[in-house]
Amino acid sequence: MSEVPQRPVSSVLNTEYLGLPLRSPLLVGAAAPISGDLERLVALEAEGAGAVVLHSLFLEQIDRDWQEWIHHQQHSSESHPEALNYRPSPVPTHLGLEGYLAEIRQVRSRLQIPVIASLNGSHGGPWSEAAQAIEAAGAQALELNLYSVPSDTAADSADLEREQLHIVQQAAGAVRIPVAVKLSPWYTGLAAMARKLECAGARSLVLFNRFYQPDVDIEALETTSHLELSGPADQRLPLRWIGLLHGRVGLEFCASGGVASGEDVVRMLMVGAQATQVVSALLRHGPGQLQRMQQQLLQWLEDHEVKDLSTIRGSLSQQRCPDPEAFERSQYIRALSSYSLPLGSSS
């Protein structure tokens, strides 16, 4: 198979994330239409991607298949007389996990840039076993996607957070590769949760997960779901929280949501992001968008005589910016009081 020619990436963009040296802070985020296609990943590497995050393996799939395998391992040889000489394979090769591990090995064999695996779940399960298998398959880091819709009226926030912290402890404690945690923004005390996740073994937070909201088809009388790509407004939430948390916890931060230009990357670096994930811009415009974003980033750095990303990283976080209140409630009050209706409008 012929190699795809690599576009050169300026050393000015060199950085680190999760202890991994990256040639660029632009990561390909976890999305099945992108990271589930090996040739597309090869093309994105050629366009200058710093690393790729593979699409998620869902723990519900592993748990269901794992329990089925255990059941047959323990009971099949006793269920029928003709099965007395039969024992299932000691390696559950039929599991969804096995297919994911094969995918990791295949991607690692083709790419030179770091490959980060992703586990998605919200409840107890074989997190340790899955993390260890992913590490053995060659993933250089692991992202835990704690996607949860807490609809249980009997479970309070402390219970939910305790369960998620236990998940991180299980996975991070089972492997030597670094672990990132991708969160939703909907925590009562997000700053405190960040510190607890650090203590549980997380090395980075990816902010934020985007929830796919259901819709209702009033003619077909059914619920539907849509993949809605992120836009510029989605940057504001991760920008705010990375700016608030940078320097307050010993975690790295990766921005996710609405990053589509080199200028967007600059903003996220300035509030403290170590790297940024890109998905929607690639789905809209194709792999070439990555190269365009890099050129925009390089142009900004050149125009402002920046020779190293570390010189701007965190320069406008809350701890270092000239207007710390911009991240707080006072800015909200100021924005509301300064808004005026256009002439001729009525309230």
C-alpha positions as CSV (number, residue, x, y, z in Angstrom):
1,M,0.0,0.0,0.0
2,S,1.5,3.3,-1.0
3,E,2.3,5.9,1.6
4,V,0.5,9.2,1.6
5,P,3.0,12.1,1.4
6,Q,3.3,14.1,4.6
7,R,2.9,17.9,4.6
8,P,5.7,19.5,6.6
9,V,4.6,20.9,10.0
10,S,6.5,23.8,11.5
11,S,8.4,23.1,14.7
12,V,6.8,26.2,16.1
13,L,3.7,24.0,16.7
14,N,5.5,21.3,18.6
15,T,3.9,20.7,22.0
16,E,3.1,17.9,24.5
17,Y,-0.2,16.3,25.6
18,L,-0.6,13.5,28.1
19,G,3.2,13.3,28.1
20,L,3.2,12.5,24.4
21,P,5.3,14.7,22.1
22,L,3.0,16.2,19.4
23,R,4.0,18.0,16.2
24,S,0.8,20.1,16.5
25,P,-1.8,20.9,19.1
26,L,-4.5,19.9,16.6
27,L,-6.0,16.5,17.5
28,V,-8.5,14.6,15.5
29,G,-11.3,14.0,17.9
30,A,-13.3,10.9,18.5
31,A,-16.0,10.5,15.9
32,A,-16.9,7.3,14.1
33,P,-17.2,8.9,10.6
34,I,-13.6,10.0,10.9
35,S,-11.6,7.8,13.2
36,G,-13.5,4.7,12.1
37,D,-12.0,5.1,8.6
38,L,-8.3,4.1,8.5
39,E,-7.6,5.8,5.1
40,R,-9.2,9.0,6.4
41,L,-6.9,8.9,9.4
42,V,-3.9,8.4,7.1
43,A,-5.0,11.4,5.1
44,L,-5.4,13.5,8.3
45,E,-1.9,12.5,9.4
46,A,-0.6,13.7,6.1
47,E,-2.4,17.0,6.6
48,G,-0.5,17.5,9.9
49,A,-2.7,16.1,12.7
50,G,-0.8,16.0,16.0
51,A,-2.6,12.8,17.2
52,V,-5.9,11.0,16.7
53,V,-8.5,9.9,19.2
54,L,-10.3,6.8,18.0
55,H,-14.0,6.5,18.1
56,S,-15.4,5.1,21.4
57,L,-15.8,1.6,22.5
58,F,-19.0,1.5,24.6
59,L,-18.8,-0.4,27.9
60,E,-22.3,-1.5,27.6
61,Q,-21.2,-3.6,24.6
62,I,-18.3,-5.1,26.4
63,D,-20.2,-5.9,29.5
64,R,-23.0,-7.6,27.6
65,D,-20.6,-9.7,25.5
66,W,-18.3,-10.4,28.5
67,Q,-21.2,-11.7,30.6
68,E,-22.4,-13.9,27.7
69,W,-18.9,-15.3,27.3
70,I,-18.6,-16.0,31.0
71,H,-21.9,-17.8,31.0
72,H,-20.9,-20.1,28.2
73,Q,-17.5,-20.7,29.7
74,Q,-19.1,-21.8,33.0
75,H,-22.2,-23.6,31.8
76,S,-22.0,-24.8,28.2
77,S,-20.1,-28.0,28.9
78,E,-22.7,-29.0,31.4
79,S,-25.9,-28.1,29.5
80,H,-26.0,-31.0,27.0
81,P,-24.4,-34.5,27.1
82,E,-22.9,-34.0,23.6
83,A,-21.1,-30.9,24.9
84,L,-19.0,-32.8,27.5
85,N,-15.9,-32.7,25.3
86,Y,-16.4,-29.1,24.3
87,R,-14.9,-26.1,26.0
88,P,-15.2,-22.5,24.6
89,S,-12.0,-20.8,23.7
90,P,-10.3,-19.3,26.8
91,V,-9.9,-16.1,24.8
92,P,-13.2,-14.4,24.1
93,T,-12.3,-13.5,20.5
94,H,-15.9,-12.8,19.5
95,L,-16.2,-9.8,21.8
96,G,-16.7,-6.3,20.6
97,L,-13.5,-5.5,22.5
98,E,-11.5,-7.8,20.3
99,G,-12.6,-5.9,17.2
100,Y,-11.6,-2.6,18.8
101,L,-8.2,-4.0,19.8
102,A,-7.7,-5.2,16.2
103,E,-8.5,-1.7,15.0
104,I,-6.0,-0.1,17.4
105,R,-3.3,-2.5,16.1
106,Q,-4.1,-1.7,12.5
107,V,-4.1,2.1,13.1
108,R,-0.8,1.9,15.0
109,S,0.7,0.0,12.1
110,R,-0.1,2.8,9.6
111,L,0.3,6.0,11.6
112,Q,3.4,7.6,13.1
113,I,1.5,10.1,15.3
114,P,0.1,9.1,18.7
115,V,-3.1,7.0,18.8
116,I,-5.4,7.6,21.8
117,A,-8.2,5.1,22.4
118,S,-11.6,6.0,23.9
119,L,-13.8,4.1,26.3
120,N,-17.4,5.4,26.7
121,G,-19.6,4.5,29.7
122,S,-21.2,5.8,32.9
123,H,-21.7,2.7,35.1
124,G,-19.6,-0.1,36.6
125,G,-18.2,-2.7,34.2
126,P,-15.0,-4.2,33.1
127,W,-13.1,-0.9,32.9
128,S,-9.8,-2.3,34.3
129,E,-9.8,-5.3,31.9
130,A,-10.7,-3.2,28.9
131,A,-8.1,-0.5,29.7
132,Q,-5.4,-3.2,30.1
133,A,-6.3,-4.8,26.8
134,I,-6.3,-1.4,25.1
135,E,-2.9,-0.7,26.5
136,A,-1.6,-4.1,25.4
137,A,-2.9,-3.5,21.8
138,G,-0.7,-0.5,21.5
139,A,-2.8,2.6,22.3
140,Q,-0.5,5.4,23.6
141,A,-3.1,7.0,25.8
142,L,-6.7,6.4,26.9
143,E,-9.7,8.8,26.9
144,L,-12.5,8.0,29.3
145,N,-15.8,9.4,27.9
146,L,-18.1,9.6,30.9
147,Y,-21.3,10.3,28.9
148,S,-24.2,10.1,31.3
149,V,-27.8,11.2,31.4
150,P,-28.7,10.9,35.1
151,S,-32.4,10.2,35.0
152,D,-32.6,8.1,38.2
153,T,-34.6,10.0,40.7
154,A,-33.1,8.0,43.6
155,A,-29.5,8.9,42.8
156,D,-28.2,12.2,44.0
157,S,-25.2,14.1,42.5
158,A,-22.8,12.7,45.2
159,D,-23.7,9.1,44.2
160,L,-23.2,9.8,40.5
161,E,-19.8,11.6,41.0
162,R,-18.6,8.8,43.4
163,E,-19.4,6.2,40.7
164,Q,-17.5,8.2,38.0
165,L,-14.5,8.7,40.3
166,H,-14.4,4.9,40.9
167,I,-14.5,4.3,37.1
168,V,-11.5,6.6,36.7
169,Q,-9.6,5.0,39.6
170,Q,-10.3,1.5,38.1
171,A,-9.1,2.4,34.6
172,A,-6.2,4.7,35.5
173,G,-5.0,2.3,38.2
174,A,-4.9,-0.6,35.8
175,V,-2.6,0.9,33.1
176,R,0.7,2.7,32.7
177,I,-0.4,4.8,29.8
178,P,-1.9,8.3,30.6
179,V,-5.6,8.7,31.0
180,A,-7.7,11.7,30.0
181,V,-11.4,12.2,31.1
182,K,-13.9,13.7,28.8
183,L,-16.7,15.4,30.8
184,S,-20.0,17.0,30.3
185,P,-20.3,20.6,31.8
186,W,-23.3,19.7,34.0
187,Y,-21.7,19.3,37.4
188,T,-22.8,21.4,40.5
189,G,-19.2,21.8,41.5
190,L,-17.1,21.3,38.3
191,A,-14.0,22.8,39.8
192,A,-14.1,20.4,42.8
193,M,-14.8,17.5,40.5
194,A,-11.8,18.3,38.5
195,R,-9.6,18.1,41.5
196,K,-11.1,14.8,42.6
197,L,-10.5,13.4,39.1
198,E,-6.9,14.4,39.3
199,C,-6.6,12.5,42.6
200,A,-8.3,9.5,41.0
201,G,-5.6,9.3,38.4
202,A,-6.7,11.5,35.5
203,R,-3.9,13.4,33.8
204,S,-6.1,15.6,31.5
205,L,-9.6,16.8,31.1
206,V,-11.3,17.1,27.7
207,L,-13.9,19.9,27.9
208,F,-16.6,19.3,26.9
209,N,-18.7,16.4,25.8
210,R,-21.7,17.3,23.6
211,F,-25.0,15.6,24.3
212,Y,-27.1,14.5,21.3
213,Q,-30.6,15.7,22.2
214,P,-33.8,13.9,21.1
215,D,-36.4,15.5,18.9
216,V,-40.1,14.6,18.3
217,D,-41.6,14.0,14.8
218,I,-45.2,15.2,15.3
219,E,-46.4,13.6,12.1
220,A,-44.7,10.2,12.4
221,L,-45.4,10.3,16.2
222,E,-42.0,9.1,17.2
223,T,-38.8,10.4,18.7
224,T,-35.8,11.1,16.4
225,S,-32.2,11.9,17.0
226,H,-29.9,14.0,14.8
227,L,-26.1,14.5,14.6
228,E,-25.8,18.3,14.9
229,L,-22.3,19.6,14.3
230,S,-20.8,22.1,16.7
231,G,-20.4,25.8,15.7
232,P,-18.5,28.9,17.0
233,A,-20.9,29.5,19.9
234,D,-19.9,26.0,21.3
235,Q,-16.4,27.3,22.0
236,R,-17.5,29.6,24.8
237,L,-18.2,27.0,27.4
238,P,-14.8,25.1,27.2
239,L,-13.0,28.4,26.8
240,R,-14.5,29.7,30.1
241,W,-13.8,26.6,32.1
242,I,-10.4,26.0,30.9
243,G,-9.6,29.6,31.7
244,L,-11.1,29.1,35.2
245,L,-9.3,25.9,36.0
246,H,-5.9,26.5,34.4
247,G,-3.3,26.8,37.1
248,R,-5.7,25.8,39.9
249,V,-5.4,22.0,39.4
250,G,-2.5,19.9,38.2
251,L,-4.3,18.7,35.1
252,E,-3.8,19.4,31.4
253,F,-6.8,20.6,29.4
254,C,-7.9,19.7,25.9
255,A,-10.6,21.9,24.3
256,S,-13.4,20.2,22.4
257,G,-16.4,21.9,20.7
258,G,-16.6,24.5,17.9
259,V,-12.8,24.7,17.1
260,A,-12.7,25.3,13.4
261,S,-9.9,27.9,12.6
262,G,-6.4,28.7,13.6
263,E,-7.7,31.7,15.6
264,D,-10.0,29.4,17.6
265,V,-6.9,27.3,18.5
266,V,-5.1,30.5,19.6
267,R,-8.0,31.4,21.9
268,M,-8.0,28.0,23.6
269,L,-4.2,28.0,24.0
270,M,-4.4,31.5,25.6
271,V,-6.9,30.4,28.3
272,G,-4.7,27.3,29.1
273,A,-5.5,24.4,26.7
274,Q,-2.7,22.1,26.0
275,A,-4.3,20.9,22.8
276,T,-7.6,21.1,20.9
277,Q,-9.8,18.4,19.3
278,V,-11.3,19.0,15.9
279,V,-14.3,17.0,14.5
280,S,-17.1,19.1,13.1
281,A,-14.8,21.3,10.9
282,L,-13.4,18.1,9.3
283,L,-16.8,16.6,8.7
284,R,-17.9,19.9,7.0
285,H,-14.8,20.6,5.0
286,G,-12.7,17.4,4.7
287,P,-9.1,16.7,5.8
288,G,-7.8,19.8,4.0
289,Q,-9.4,21.9,6.7
290,L,-6.7,20.7,9.2
291,Q,-3.9,22.2,7.0
292,R,-5.8,25.4,6.6
293,M,-6.2,25.7,10.3
294,Q,-2.5,25.1,10.8
295,Q,-1.6,27.8,8.3
296,Q,-3.9,30.3,10.0
297,L,-2.4,29.4,13.4
298,L,1.2,29.8,12.0
299,Q,0.3,33.1,10.4
300,W,-1.0,34.4,13.7
301,L,2.1,33.3,15.5
302,E,4.3,34.9,12.9
303,D,2.4,38.1,13.0
304,H,2.7,38.3,16.7
305,E,6.3,37.1,16.8
306,V,5.5,34.0,18.9
307,K,8.2,31.3,18.6
308,D,6.9,28.8,21.1
309,L,3.3,27.9,22.0
310,S,4.2,27.8,25.7
311,T,4.7,31.6,25.7
312,I,1.0,32.2,25.0
313,R,-0.5,29.1,26.8
314,G,-2.5,30.3,29.8
315,S,-1.7,34.0,29.2
316,L,-5.4,34.9,29.3
317,S,-6.5,32.3,31.9
318,Q,-8.3,33.9,34.9
319,Q,-5.2,33.9,37.0
320,R,-3.2,35.8,34.4
321,C,-5.5,37.9,32.4
322,P,-6.0,41.7,33.0
323,D,-9.7,41.2,33.7
324,P,-10.3,38.1,35.9
325,E,-13.9,39.1,36.4
326,A,-14.6,38.3,32.7
327,F,-14.8,34.6,33.8
328,E,-17.2,35.2,36.7
329,R,-20.8,36.3,37.4
330,S,-20.0,40.0,37.4
331,Q,-19.3,39.8,33.7
332,Y,-22.8,38.2,33.2
333,I,-24.4,41.1,35.1
334,R,-22.4,43.7,33.1
335,A,-23.4,42.0,29.8
336,L,-27.1,42.1,30.6
337,S,-27.1,45.7,31.8
338,S,-25.2,46.9,28.7
339,Y,-27.6,45.3,26.2
340,S,-30.0,47.6,24.3
341,L,-32.8,46.9,22.0
342,P,-32.7,48.1,18.4
343,L,-34.7,51.2,17.6
344,G,-38.3,50.4,16.9
345,S,-38.2,47.2,18.9
346,S,-40.6,46.6,21.8
347,S,-40.0,44.5,24.8
